[in-house]
Amino acid sequence: MAAGNAVLTRERIIGDIAEILDLHDTEITDETNVLDIGLDSVRLMSLIERWRAAGAVHADLVVLASDPVVGSWIRELTEGAGQAAGNAR
């Protein structure tokens, strides 16, 4: 399913984090540690459920929590989608 490639984008990930923390998306960069800006485990689970509902079935709590830097999340969530779509072909 080629549509899986674009399930999550950098802009979507940052936008969702900003929304859940009531911040402006310009306050979040690839170097931002989400723990430093107030993300807790409940909000992290909410983000994961939101992303899974959007089709990012590879979004994993343990993986994201182990490296809470936005750039790492972007790589994990967008590269994983591309790999999953490639495997489905």
HUKAGI-V899105 format. One record per run of one state. SS is the DSSP state (H for helix, E for strand, C for the rest). FROM is the first residue (numbers start at 0). TO is the last residue. If there is no record, write none. Layout:
SS|FROM|TO, SS|FROM|TO
//
This chain:
C|0|0, H|1|5, C|6|8, H|9|20, C|21|23, H|24|26, C|27|31, E|32|32, C|33|39, H|40|52, C|53|59, H|60|65, C|66|67, E|68|68, H|69|87, C|88|88
//
